[in-house]
Structures are given as structure tokens and as C-alpha cells.
């Protein structure tokens, strides 16, 4: 089953969930605030997708934590994602052994035929 990781208040997550609902696709939604991701899952995702795509350096949490000044390398970004799941770009969609990050309707149309 396709899993959508994110938070309900995120606009991109809402668009992704609506996309799947409109297509009649059943998905499992995992709220990362209520069910934090284990570090093993983050590391698994980094093996499938570039850390710079997974790590949201434009979000509120990134600014609140003052991470720009730290000039994080890949391992630093992984460490912070393990500590603070809200630094993930959302949604993160798992299906089969694949991963799609963010919302892009054209990409979704192609990937989720």
C-alpha cells in the first residue's frame, strides 16, 4: 500500500491526499507529528533519494532552529532529520521500493498511473 508521510496542515500534503482520493487510490497517511520516524527510516530514504531533496531548507522549522548558520553537510542533515522530522520536505510518499518527495501533479500523473 502507498504510504503518505506528512502533516495534515501542510498544503502540499493536502494536495497529494486529494490527488489520490480523486484517483480512487487508497493510501495510508502517517502524521509525522504523532508518529515520529525512526532514524533507520530516514537513513533508508537517504539511500533512495538525495538528502538535499528530503531536507527542507526553506521551511519554518529550518529558520526557527537557525540551521542556515551551521552550513550542514550530508551527515549533519541526516542527524537533524532524525532529531526533527519537521525538517522533511513534505509529503514523502512510499510505494513499493520507490520514494517520491514533495507535490508535483505532473510527476504524480506519470508515476502513479
N, C-alpha and C positions, 0 to 999 in steps of 0.2 A: 504494500500500500504506500502511496505517496504521503510523505510527511512534510508539513509546512511548519517551520520554526520561526517564531517571531513574537510580537506583542499585538494585542487587539487594537491598540490605539494608533498603530503605525499605518499611515496611508498606503504605503507600498504593500504591506501585508493584507490590508483590506482589499486592495485591487487584485492581488493574487487569489485570495479566497473567493472573491466574486468571479474571477475568470474560471476557476474550477467548478464553481456552482453552476455558472451559465453553461458550461460544457457537460454538466451532469456527472462530473467526476467526483467520487468520494475521496476525501483526504482526511488525514489525521492532523489536527492542529495542536502544536506543542507551544505553550506560552512559556517563553524562556525566563520570565519573571517568577512564575510559580514553580517551574521545573527547570532549575539551572542545569546547564550542560556540563557533564564531567570533562575534565581536561583531555581524557583519552579521545572523546568525540571531536573536540576541537582539533587535536593533532591528526586524527583520521581525515577530517575535512581539509586540513592544510596539505595533506598528501594528494588530494583530488583537485584542489583549487588554489590559485595564487593567494598568498596571505594578504597582499595588497587589495585584493578584491573582497576578501572576507572581512578585513579590518576597516571599520567605518571611521575615517579620519575627518569626516565632515559633520558628524553628529554632535548633539548637545553634550552627551556624556564625555566625549573626547575633549571638548572645550572645558567642561567642568573640572575634569581631572588634570588639566594643564599638560597634556601629554605631548603637545607640539614641541615644547621646550626640551623634552627628553630625546628627541630625534631617534626614535626606536628602530632597532634593526629587526630582522625577521623573528629571532628568538624572543626579543623583548615584546613584540606584538603578540606572539603566541602566549607568552606569560600573562600579558594583560587580558587577552581574550579568556583565558582560563579563570582569571580572577573576576572579571567583569563582562558577563555575556552581553550586556547592553552595548558593547563596542562592536558587535557583529553588524555587518550590513544586512538589512532585512528585506524580504524574507530569505531564509535559507531553505531550499526545497530538496529533499532527498527522495529519489525514486530509483529503485533498483540499486545499482552501484554508482549512480551518477549524482551530481550536485549542481543545482542552479542557484545563483545568488542574485538578489535584487529582483525588481519587477521590470520586465520588458515584454510588452504584449506580443510584438512580432516574434521575438525569440520563443516565447511560450507557445505560440501557434505552431512554430516549427518543431519544437522539442516534444510537446505534449499532444501530438496528433492522435 
